[in-house]
């Protein structure tokens, strides 16, 4: 047996014991039992759907009508519009609040912290209703405002944590070479932090996408509101379950698309030499090299 194989065997058993024949057999039984339970639940669910006649033509025929299709597409477009506006504004607000929390000026830092903590603690629906009812704002701006205030404050903490996770010596070396604070943040800290922040950013954007469904409570004609209009129409025999079966995969697909986009961006960032590693920083004219005064 070679030294390499010995090393491989040692490393593979450093954290856990390799399961023996009985353990592997037991794990196989567990896997088969879990699969059987899941298949049983799916079969039971299908039985309930068929038993309650959820797949009858009367409940699915409405989706063939052009008016119903246009209603769903219009609702989906409104959902994407609210999500796009809330996402961009949340990222901008998060960047501003994170910058304020990292500021060297104490009043700015205190105000930014107060804003972040307040809007993080407030329920999204309360903020949406407050803007819509108290400030008498139209449904779309009210929905976007509520989503922006909440998600922007959460993203501010994501940005601040991501910047703080970069090794402290990176910023100190950049300052020692004469770079200004803006240059340090844009050229040294942010490129290294973006990969660490990306999963949390995308996760929060997924939350914002799902929270757009709260718009139906303030009569904003988004995707869920369109489904509610269809399901509440007595002429179509209340096709509530078919509406859920149509709307749910669309929401799940959009969330999966966001996750795929995050993975794609992360791979590009790993291949990008500018974000993969920060090379030597050119000293500014007149800058004193580190250690010259010692």
MIMARLUM-926296 format. One record per residue: x, y, z of N, C-alpha, C, O in turn; residue in three letters. Coordinates in steps of 0.001 Angstrom, whole numbers, padded with zeros to 6 digits, always signed. Layout:
residues N
XYZXYZXYZXYZALA ...
END
This chain:
residues 294
+000855-001197+000000+000000+000000+000000+000888+001243+000000+001839+001328+000777UNK +000581+002198-000863+001415+003378-001005+001123+004373+000101+000113+004302+000801UNK +002084+005329+000226+001911+006373+001240+000719+007247+000932+000029+007728+001831UNK +000477+007455-000404-000658+008306-000784-001987+007673-000368-002890+008348+000126UNK -002082+006322-000589-003330+005663-000212-003513+005653+001293-004631+005775+001794UNK -002388+005503+002024-002478+005569+003482-002969+006927+003929-003805+007042+004826UNK -002428+007970+003282-002858+009335+003628-004334+009532+003311-005069+010178+004058UNK -004752+008955+002178-006158+009111+001822-007066+008404+002794-008115+008933+003162UNK -006668+007182+003229-007498+006470+004197-007561+007209+005524-008616+007265+006155UNK -006434+007778+005950-006405+008511+007216-007280+009742+007155-008028+010023+008092UNK -007193+010489+006045-007974+011722+005940-009458+011428+005848-010280+012209+006327UNK -009813+010287+005226-011237+009989+005090-011870+009541+006397-013088+009619+006558UNK -011044+009067+007337-011594+008608+008614-011258+009541+009765-011457+009193+010929UNK -010747+010736+009442-010341+011652+010505-011538+012202+011257-011458+012455+012459UNK -012665+012393+010544-013822+013022+011163-014927+012027+011500-015781+012332+012332UNK -014939+010862+010888-015982+009891+011182-015476+008501+010825-014519+008343+010068UNK -016145+007495+011391-015784+006112+011102-016498+005640+009844-017679+005923+009646UNK -015773+004918+008995-016390+004358+007801-017426+003320+008239-017092+002416+009005UNK -018680+003427+007771-019711+002485+008205-019404+001068+007740-018931+000844+006625UNK -019684+000127+008620-019485-001275+008291-020679-001853+007560-021609-001122+007218UNK -020669-003158+007315-021782-003779+006571-023137-003598+007244-024129-003326+006568UNK -023191-003744+008562-024475-003566+009250-024974-002133+009158-026159-001889+008933UNK -024047-001178+009336-024451+000236+009267-024925+000588+007863-025917+001300+007705UNK -024215+000087+006828-024645+000367+005458-026015-000246+005175-026850+000360+004503UNK -026237-001456+005696-027537-002094+005511-028625-001306+006233-029728-001135+005714UNK -028302-000825+007444-029273-000035+008194-029589+001274+007475-030750+001680+007413UNK -028579+001933+006935-028800+003165+006179-029645+002906+004941-030480+003731+004569UNK -029427+001752+004300-030237+001405+003135-031695+001247+003522-032584+001709+002807UNK -031947+000594+004655-033327+000437+005120-033959+001792+005439-035124+002035+005123UNK -033168+002675+006073-033687+004006+006375-034062+004747+005086-035110+005388+005005UNK -033193+004646+004094-033471+005320+002830-034702+004765+002143-035517+005523+001617UNK -034847+003441+002143-036024+002832+001527-037292+003211+002278-038323+003489+001666UNK -037211+003222+003631-038387+003590+004420-038779+005047+004171-039964+005354+004043UNK -037795+005945+004100-038089+007359+003844-038707+007539+002465-039657+008304+002299UNK -038165+006832+001472-038725+006916+000129-040157+006414+000097-041015+007007-000557UNK -040416+005316+000806-041771+004773+000842-042744+005755+001492-043872+005916+001027UNK -042302+006418+002578-043168+007398+003244-043475+008568+002323-044620+009011+002240UNK -042459+009068+001633-042673+010203+000720-043601+009812-000418-044511+010566-000764UNK -043377+008625-001009-044259+008169-002077-045676+007968-001573-046641+008241-002287UNK -045802+007485-000330-047131+007314+000250-047856+008639+000432-049052+008740+000158UNK -047134+009653+000892-047748+010975+001052-048171+011555-000284-049246+012144-000397UNK -047321+011392-001307-047683+011883-002637-048904+011153-003182-049789+011766-003777UNK -048945+009836-002975-050099+009069-003441-051373+009495-002711-052436+009601-003322UNK -051263+009740-001398-052417+010195-000622-052899+011559-001092-054101+011811-001177UNK -051921+012461-001403-052276+013786-001896-052982+013696-003244-053979+014380-003474UNK -052462+012848-004139-053112+012680-005441-054509+012089-005277-055442+012476-005981UNK -054645+011155-004346-055969+010574-004098-056961+011643-003655-058096+011678-004132UNK -056534+012518-002741-057425+013589-002280-057797+014525-003429-058945+014956-003537UNK -056820+014839-004288-057109+015733-005410-058115+015102-006373-059040+015768-006838UNK -057928+013816-006668-058875+013142-007560-060221+012945-006870-061268+013066-007506UNK -060196+012644-005578-061440+012386-004857-062302+013634-004762-063530+013550-004778UNK -061663+014785-004664-062405+016052-004603-062619+016662-005985-063059+017805-006104UNK -062306+015894-007025-062567+016297-008418-061858+017601-008787-062437+018502-009394UNK -060577+017665-008394-059812+018865-008721-059273+018853-010151-058822+019882-010653UNK -059318+017696-010805-058800+017608-012167-059910+017510-013214-059655+017143-014361UNK -061122+017834-012824-062223+017811-013782-062084+018968-014767-061472+019990-014460UNK -062650+018794-015934-062530+019809-016992-063163+021126-016576-062713+022194-016993UNK -064211+021057-015750-064899+022282-015344-063985+023224-014568-064130+024445-014640UNK -063032+022639-013817-062139+023476-013011-060922+023964-013800-060310+024961-013417UNK -060562+023291-014885-059378+023672-015651-059712+024381-016963-058841+024997-017577UNK -060950+024296-017384-061346+024976-018617-061131+026487-018566-060755+027064-019586UNK -061354+027171-017408-061146+028622-017386-059750+029060-017826-059595+030161-018355UNK -058739+028228-017621-057382+028620-017989-057165+028620-019501-056138+029096-019983UNK -058138+028084-020250-058044+028123-021706-058581+029430-022268-058350+029740-023437UNK -059287+030193-021461-059863+031444-021930-058785+032515-022042-057912+032630-021182UNK -058858+033278-023090-057844+034310-023326-057866+035378-022237-056819+035895-021848UNK -059053+035703-021750-059141+036716-020703-058458+036285-019422-057809+037093-018758UNK -058604+034988-019062-057944+034468-017856-056437+034475-018039-055702+034842-017123UNK -055972+034073-019209-054534+034064-019476-053948+035472-019418-052864+035682-018874UNK -054675+036430-019982-054202+037818-019932-054183+038337-018504-053284+039088-018125UNK -055171+037941-017712-055207+038364-016310-053998+037829-015547-053378+038557-014771UNK -053661+036556-015766-052511+035961-015088-051204+036590-015560-050321+036870-014749UNK -051076+036812-016861-049845+037414-017388-049688+038846-016905-048578+039284-016602UNK -050803+039585-016831-050735+040955-016317-050341+040958-014850-049551+041796-014416UNK -050889+040022-014087-050507+039914-012670-049048+039538-012511-048358+040075-011645UNK -048564+038607-013352-047151+038226-013285-046256+039405-013639-045225+039619-013001UNK -046648+040170-014654-045864+041353-015008-045831+042377-013891-044791+042987-013642UNK -046959+042577-013212-046981+043510-012085-046119+043014-010920-045471+043807-010237UNK -046118+041694-010701-045261+041135-009658-043787+041390-009977-043023+041812-009108UNK -043395+041135-011217-042000+041351-011612-041632+042837-011566-040496+043186-011247UNK -042584+043703-011883-042312+045146-011816-042058+045581-010372-041094+046293-010089UNK -042931+045144-009464-042741+045499-008057-041447+044905-007517-040738+045555-006750UNK -041136+043673-007913-039903+043031-007448-038669+043754-007966-037713+043960-007218UNK -038679+044143-009238-037528+044828-009811-037280+046169-009117-036144+046495-008771UNK -038342+046936-008918-038194+048229-008246-037724+048046-006803-036814+048740-006351UNK -038345+047112-006083-037972+046895-004688-036545+046376-004569-035838+046740-003629UNK -036107+045535-005498-034755+044981-005436-033712+046069-005617-032773+046177-004828UNK -033881+046877-006660-032905+047937-006926-032862+048934-005775-031785+049304-005307UNK -034031+049367-005321-034071+050340-004236-033556+049747-002920-032923+050451-002134UNK -033819+048466-002676-033326+047820-001452-031808+047738-001462-031167+047980-000439UNK -031228+047400-002605-029769+047335-002705-029144+048709-002488-028129+048839-001803UNK -029758+049732-003078-029235+051092-002892-029375+051533-001436-028430+052065-000853UNK -030545+051312-000853-030745+051702+000545-029814+050922+001457-029253+051479+002400UNK -029646+049631+001180-028741+048824+001996-027313+049325+001924-026611+049359+002935UNK -026874+049719+000721-025509+050238+000572-025340+051540+001340-024317+051752+001991UNK -026348+052418+001263-026264+053704+001975-026238+053484+003482-025417+054079+004181UNK -027128+052634+003989-027183+052398+005431-025934+051674+005932-025451+051949+007030UNK -025415+050751+005126-024186+050073+005522-023019+051041+005577-022191+050973+006485UNK -022951+051943+004608-021903+052968+004627-022029+053844+005867-021033+054208+006491UNK -023290+054180+006217-023495+054979+007425-023082+054247+008683-022520+054853+009595UNK -023352+052952+008749-022977+052183+009933-021466+051989+010045-020940+051784+011139UNK -020769+052055+008905-019311+051930+008917-018610+053282+008998-017381+053353+008979UNK -019395+054352+009089-018815+055688+009107-018010+055931+010390-018316+055383+011449UNK -016984+056758+010266-016178+057126+011435-016850+058235+012243-016433+058525+013364UNK -017882+058853+011682-018610+059914+012377-019697+059284+013242-020593+058617+012724UNK -019626+059487+014519-020529+058824+015455-021993+059166+015219-022808+058243+015230UNK -022400+060439+015003-023819+060723+014759-024372+059984+013542-025485+059458+013578UNK -023582+059950+012459-024023+059229+011262-024188+057747+011564-025147+057122+011111UNK -023274+057194+012315-023335+055779+012653-024539+055477+013533-025195+054450+013356UNK -024832+056356+014474-025971+056139+015367-027292+056226+014603-028174+055388+014791UNK -027429+057216+013759-028673+057373+012992-028883+056181+012074-029992+055655+011975UNK -027825+055755+011406-027937+054601+010507-028313+053342+011276-029137+052555+010810UNK -027723+053146+012438-028046+051978+013252-029499+052014+013706-030182+050990+013690UNK -029976+053195+014112-031363+053327+014550-032329+053000+013417-033322+052304+013631UNK -032048+053495+012218-032918+053228+011064-032930+051744+010736-033989+051164+010495UNK -031750+051130+010726-031651+049710+010384-032406+048860+011397-033198+047999+011013UNK -032173+049087+012666-032811+048268+013691-034328+048474+013726-035077+047531+013981UNK -034773+049687+013473-036215+049961+013504-036938+049231+012374-037930+048542+012613UNK -036449+049380+011150-037152+048787+010013-036945+047277+009924-037756+046578+009316UNK -035881+046772+010516-035726+045319+010585-036740+044698+011539-037190+043571+011331UNK -037094+045441+012586-038028+044921+013592-039489+045074+013178-040354+044370+013700UNK -039774+045985+012248-041154+046232+011834-041618+045160+010853-040887+044842+009915UNK -042817+044592+011039-043361+043655+010053-043570+044341+008706-043971+045503+008644UNK -043295+043611+007636-043416+044188+006295-044844+044639+006032-045066+045714+005475UNK -045806+043826+006428-047205+044156+006145-047628+045434+006850-048398+046215+006292UNK -047142+045664+008064-047466+046891+008786-046937+048103+008042-047630+049113+007926UNK -045721+048010+007542-045144+049147+006802-045899+049397+005514-046130+050547+005139UNK -046291+048320+004827-047040+048490+003576-048381+049153+003850-048771+050080+003140UNK -049090+048685+004876-050382+049276+005211-050238+050720+005678-051081+051562+005367UNK -049170+051009+006425-048981+052383+006907-048790+053337+005735-049404+054402+005690UNK -047940+052956+004789-047702+053822+003632-048965+053950+002792-049268+055027+002277UNK -049704+052848+002653-050895+052853+001793-052054+053621+002413-052734+054388+001730UNK -052283+053409+003727-053452+053996+004374-053141+055374+004956-053832+056351+004668UNK -052088+055440+005783-051795+056697+006475-051276+057764+005516-051682+058923+005598UNK -050391+057381+004615-049823+058356+003681-050609+058473+002387-050300+059313+001543UNK -051634+057627+002226-052516+057663+001050-051717+057593-000253-051842+058448-001129UNK -050901+056559-000350-050071+056331-001533-050722+055251-002370-051432+054397-001839UNK -050487+055278-003674-051025+054272-004575-050462+052884-004235-049402+052780-003617UNK -051173+051812-004641-050746+050457-004241-049309+050099-004612-048571+049584-003773UNK -048899+050362-005854-047544+049980-006258-046470+050705-005461-045577+050041-004933UNK -046505+052046-005342-045487+052708-004512-045528+052275-003051-044487+052191-002399UNK -046732+051998-002530-046832+051554-001129-046167+050199-000948-045437+049983+000019UNK -046421+049284-001883-045811+047958-001805-044297+048051-001927-043570+047442-001142UNK -043825+048804-002899-042375+048948-003113-041717+049621-001914-040618+049237-001515UNK -042377+050621-001338-041804+051317-000186-041651+050376+001006-040605+050353+001654UNK -042694+049603+001292-042607+048673+002415-041526+047620+002213-040767+047327+003137UNK -041448+047048+001007-040420+046057+000717-039026+046664+000764-038083+046026+001231UNK -038896+047886+000287-037575+048538+000267-037079+048828+001673-035913+048580+001983UNK -037947+049346+002522-037527+049699+003883-037089+048460+004661-036080+048491+005366UNK -037843+047376+004532-037480+046166+005275-036242+045485+004681-035254+045258+005380UNK -036305+045166+003397-035193+044428+002786-033930+045274+002702-032826+044736+002791UNK -034066+046587+002534-032894+047450+002520-032180+047454+003858-030949+047456+003902UNK -032938+047456+004962-032313+047432+006278-031638+046087+006554-030588+046041+007195UNK -032234+044993+006074-031601+043683+006240-030333+043598+005389-029307+043104+005855UNK -030400+044077+004151-029229+044044+003278-028108+044934+003815-026932+044657+003578UNK -028459+045988+004530-027430+046834+005136-026563+046024+006086-025343+046184+006104UNK -027183+045160+006873-026418+044302+007777-025597+043278+007005-024488+042931+007410UNK -026145+042795+005890-025393+041851+005053-024141+042522+004503-023051+041953+004549UNK -024306+043738+003982-023159+044458+003431-022129+044762+004516-020928+044580+004316UNK -022615+045225+005661-021691+045579+006740-020924+044354+007220-019720+044429+007465UNK -021618+043225+007356-020955+042006+007797-019961+041508+006756-018875+041045+007102UNK -020334+041604+005477-019433+041161+004419-018160+041983+004362-017069+041438+004197UNK -018298+043291+004500-017108+044154+004506-016256+043874+005740-015028+043846+005668UNK -016932+043666+006881-016190+043401+008108-015494+042059+008112-014560+041845+008885UNK -015945+041131+007235-015325+039806+007192-013993+039803+006451-013216+038858+006586UNK -013720+040838+005677-012438+040918+004965-011322+041152+005983-011491+041900+006946UNK -010202+040512+005760-009074+040636+006692-008723+042100+006925-008616+042885+005983UNK -008548+042452+008189-008302+043851+008540-007030+044390+007918-006929+045581+007626UNK -006057+043510+007715-004798+043957+007135-004920+044457+005714-004092+045245+005260UNK -005966+043999+004989-006143+044455+003613-006386+045964+003577-005744+046691+002820UNK -007324+046420+004408-007597+047854+004436-006442+048655+004997-006144+049739+004497UNK -005782+048139+006032-004661+048868+006622-003527+049017+005623-002890+050069+005565UNK -003264+047979+004834-002205+048074+003828-002550+049095+002762-001688+049843+002302UNK -003834+049122+002366-004245+050090+001352-004124+051523+001870-003679+052413+001147UNK -004525+051743+003133-004378+053081+003712-002902+053466+003818-002539+054620+003590UNK -002064+052506+004161-000632+052789+004288-000015+053192+002962+000986+053907+002928UNK -000615+052730+001865-000103+053080+000529-000694+054384+000013-000440+054767-001129UNK -001472+055063+000830-001964+056383+000457-003314+056408-000206-003711+057446-000735UNK -004033+055316-000200-005347+055284-000832-006384+055941+000076-006313+055860+001303UNK -007348+056593-000572-008431+057222+000177-009461+056166+000583-009451+055041+000081UNK -010357+056556+001509-011323+055601+002024-012223+055057+000923-012527+053864+000902UNK -012654+055930+000002-013503+055477-001102-012771+054475-001975-013355+053477-002398UNK -011496+054731-002250-010705+053810-003053-010519+052473-002348-010586+051420-002983UNK -010288+052509-001054-010113+051274-000289-011387+050439-000343-011339+049225-000539UNK -012533+051108-000165-013800+050383-000159-014115+049800-001532-014524+048644-001634UNK -013925+050599-002600-014315+050168-003939-013323+049207-004572-013719+048306-005310UNK -012030+049389-004290-010997+048611-004984-010446+047449-004175-009902+046508-004752UNK -010570+047490-002865-009941+046462-002034-010978+045645-001266-011005+044419-001372UNK -011830+046320-000492-012733+045591+000406-013938+044993-000319-014228+043805-000174UNK -014644+045826-001106-015860+045346-001758-015621+044170-002703-016382+043204-002651UNK -014580+044207-003581-014381+043046-004468-014145+041744-003721-014568+040682-004178UNK -013474+041813-002574-013233+040585-001817-014459+040132-001038-014621+038943-000763UNK -015323+041083-000682-016495+040740+000119-017682+040286-000712-018606+039666-000186UNK -017666+040591-002018-018861+040360-002830-019196+038878-002910-020373+038517-002899UNK -018200+038021-002989-018484+036589-003079-019085+036058-001779-019969+035201-001805UNK -018609+036563-000653-019172+036117+000632-020588+036638+000829-021412+035971+001455UNK -020880+037830+000299-022198+038423+000498-023240+037889-000468-024433+037944-000172UNK -022816+037370-001625-023750+037040-002695-024848+036064-002281-026011+036339-002576UNK -024561+034946-001618-025663+034040-001231-026699+034710-000332-027900+034509-000508UNK -026235+035502+000629-027182+036180+001525-027987+037233+000776-029170+037421+001060UNK -027370+037916-000168-028090+038924-000957-029199+038266-001766-030340+038728-001762UNK -028856+037183-002462-029850+036498-003276-030963+035929-002402-032131+035974-002788UNK -030622+035397-001238-031643+034875-000332-032623+035966+000084-033829+035732+000161UNK -032100+037151+000348-032981+038245+000741-033822+038721-000431-034967+039128-000237UNK -033281+038681-001644-034070+039047-002820-035186+038030-003062-036266+038395-003525UNK -034933+036772-002756-035990+035761-002853-037112+036092-001869-038291+035950-002193UNK -036740+036534-000666-037748+036954+000319-038558+038121-000233-039781+038149-000089UNK -037888+039085-000865-038601+040228-001445-039545+039779-002549-040656+040294-002669UNK -039100+038810-003363-039967+038301-004433-041227+037667-003861-042325+037917-004358UNK -041083+036861-002834-042261+036212-002248-043152+037227-001536-044374+037079-001527UNK -042554+038249-000944-043348+039242-000216-044138+040160-001143-045016+040887-000677UNK -043849+040145-002442-044676+040936-003358-046123+040449-003343-047035+041192-003705UNK -046332+039189-002921-047701+038667-002846-048547+039402-001817-049775+039308-001843UNK -047899+040139-000905-048663+040928+000067-049397+042090-000597-050265+042713+000014UNK -049048+042376-001837-049704+043473-002538-051194+043254-002746-051944+044221-002886UNK -051636+042006-002769-053070+041768-002999-053901+042296-001832-055091+042563-001998UNK -053289+042452-000647-054028+042968+000507-054324+044450+000383-055214+044966+001058UNK -053582+045142-000480-053848+046573-000709-054338+046789-002142-054176+047867-002713UNK -054942+045740-002708-055580+045768-004031-054590+046018-005169-054988+046487-006235UNK -053327+045717-004962-052381+045793-006075-052556+044540-006932-052526+043428-006406UNK -052735+044701-008224-053085+043595-009110-051848+042789-009506-051431+042796-010664UNK -051275+042099-008530-050109+041248-008817-050584+039817-009082-051780+039568-009230UNK -049634+038883-009141-049925+037519-009582-050910+036819-008649-051863+036198-009118UNK -050697+036908-007348-051599+036267-006400-052987+036895-006440-053994+036203-006294UNK -053034+038205-006637-054327+038894-006732-055101+038401-007949-056320+038242-007890UNK -054393+038159-009056-055057+037627-010246-055615+036242-009976-056735+035931-010383UNK -054837+035400-009286-055340+034078-008941-056539+034139-008024-057466+033340-008158UNK -056532+035082-007088-057670+035236-006171-058934+035633-006930-060025+035162-006610UNK -058788+036492-007930-059950+036886-008723-060537+035696-009467-061756+035560-009569UNK -059671+034839-009984-060155+033658-010704-060842+032692-009746-061935+032199-010027UNK -060195+032425-008610-060721+031446-007667-062030+031898-007018-062826+031062-006589UNK -062258+033204-006943-063461+033702-006277-064620+033916-007238-065668+034418-006833UNK -064453+033545-008504-065512+033729-009484-066433+032514-009452-066018+031410-009803UNK -067664+032710-009039-068610+031602-008902-068936+030940-010235-069337+029776-010252UNK -068777+031645-011351-069086+031057-012647-068143+029914-012998-068463+029082-013847UNK -066966+029867-012339-065985+028830-012650-065938+027747-011578-064966+026994-011510UNK -066952+027654-010756-067057+026586-009759-065876+026593-008781-065383+025536-008388UNK -065432+027779-008398-064389+027938-007381-063163+027032-007617-062923+026125-006820UNK -062390+027253-008681-061215+026399-008951-060021+026819-008100-058979+027206-008629UNK -060178+026739-006760-059128+027249-005874-057847+026407-005981-056756+026952-006147UNK -057985+025091-005885-056811+024217-005940-056115+024313-007299-054889+024431-007320UNK -056815+024271-008428-056129+024459-009713-055379+025781-009818-054305+025838-010417UNK -055938+026847-009238-055235+028134-009255-053932+028041-008472-052898+028546-008909UNK -053990+027387-007305-052767+027197-006511-051756+026367-007278-050559+026653-007233UNK -052221+025335-007986-051330+024475-008746-050716+025186-009940-049674+024766-010442UNK -051342+026245-010396-050786+027035-011503-049826+028107-010979-048765+028334-011559UNK -050204+028761-009885-049417+029887-009383-048168+029420-008640-047096+030003-008807UNK -048293+028380-007827-047161+027945-007003-045922+027588-007828-044832+028053-007493UNK -046039+026780-008897-044828+026474-009672-044160+027708-010279-042943+027734-010460UNK -044961+028730-010592-044369+029951-011158-043515+030658-010111-042402+031094-010406UNK -044035+030774-008883-043245+031377-007809-041997+030552-007515-040908+031102-007346UNK -042157+029225-007453-041008+028358-007186-039981+028482-008305-038779+028530-008045UNK -040452+028534-009551-039536+028670-010679-038766+029981-010649-037575+030006-010958UNK -039432+031073-010280-038732+032358-010209-037672+032349-009109-036578+032883-009291UNK -037998+031744-007971-037019+031658-006882-035829+030783-007283-034683+031113-006976UNK -036100+029673-007965-035010+028814-008436-034157+029525-009474-032944+029321-009528UNK -034785+030359-010300-034036+031124-011293-033095+032113-010616-031963+032305-011061UNK -033564+032741-009540-032695+033639-008786-031516+032880-008176-030385+033367-008195UNK -031777+031700-007642-030700+030898-007055-029690+030484-008123-028482+030508-007886UNK -030193+030103-009301-029287+029754-010410-028446+030954-010816-027254+030822-011090UNK -029076+032136-010854-028341+033345-011218-027246+033631-010200-026148+034049-010568UNK -027535+033410-008931-026520+033621-007897-025345+032673-008092-024190+033073-007947UNK -025638+031408-008423-024567+030441-008660-023727+030841-009857-022501+030741-009825UNK -024388+031296-010915-023677+031718-012125-022768+032916-011850-021621+032949-012296UNK -023285+033895-011115-022477+035076-010792-021301+034689-009902-020194+035201-010071UNK -021541+033780-008950-020460+033352-008058-019340+032673-008837-018163+032881-008542UNK -019700+031865-009830-018674+031222-010645-017884+032239-011453-016667+032121-011588UNK -018577+033237-011991-017871+034280-012736-016935+035070-011829-015834+035443-012233UNK -017380+035321-010601-016536+036065-009673-015294+035264-009298-014217+035835-009125UNK -015438+033937-009171-014269+033112-008839-013253+033101-009981-012047+033013-009751UNK -013765+033192-011237-012850+033204-012377-012281+034577-012662-011321+034707-013421UNK -012868+035614-012055-012434+036981-012313-011219+037294-011453-011313+037235-010227UNK -010065+037630-012064-008880+037913-011255-009022+039145-010380-008303+039281-009389UNK -009936+040049-010725-010093+041265-009928-010766+040988-008596-010524+041683-007609UNK -011629+039945-008576-012299+039602-007319-011751+038335-006704-011992+038062-005528UNK -011011+037551-007485-010438+036335-006935-009366+036632-005923-009285+035962-004893UNK -008557+037604-006185-007503+037996-005257-007077+039403-005603-007010+039774-006775UNK -006800+040156-004614-006365+041523-004819-004855+041547-004847-004202+041149-003882UNK -004299+042012-005949-002861+042032-006118-002248+043218-005434-002925+043946-004708UNK -000945+043421-005664-000260+044550-005052-000872+045863-005486-001184+046051-006662UNK -001042+046756-004560-001616+048061-004840-000504+049040-005129+000458+049156-004370UNK -000648+049748-006247+000366+050726-006604+000334+051895-005633-000739+052439-005373UNK +001488+052301-005084+001504+053419-004149+001199+054726-004840+001562+054934-005997UNK +000534+055597-004124+000218+056914-004633+001466+057797-004599+002359+057578-003780UNK +001530+058797-005489+002686+059702-005479+002846+060368-004121+001895+060924-003571UNK +004037+060305-003600+004331+060943-002329+003990+060112-001123+004204+060543+000010UNK +003445+058884-001352+003072+058034-000217+004317+057451+000419+005298+057167-000267UNK +004277+057275+001726+005401+056722+002467+005245+055213+002536+004223+054747+003040UNK +006199+054422+002060+006080+052974+002139+005958+052507+003580+006511+053127+004488UNK +005218+051387+003794+005045+050884+005155+006380+050557+005796+007236+049923+005178UNK +006554+050989+007030+007765+050685+007766+008921+051622+007503+010001+051453+008070UNK +008700+052647+006616+009818+053539+006284+010197+054396+007474+011360+054777+007605UNK +009243+054711+008352+009534+055596+009476+010019+054886+010702+010235+055513+011739UNK +010203+053543+010604+010598+052799+011801+012100+052832+011986+012617+052258+012944UNK 
END
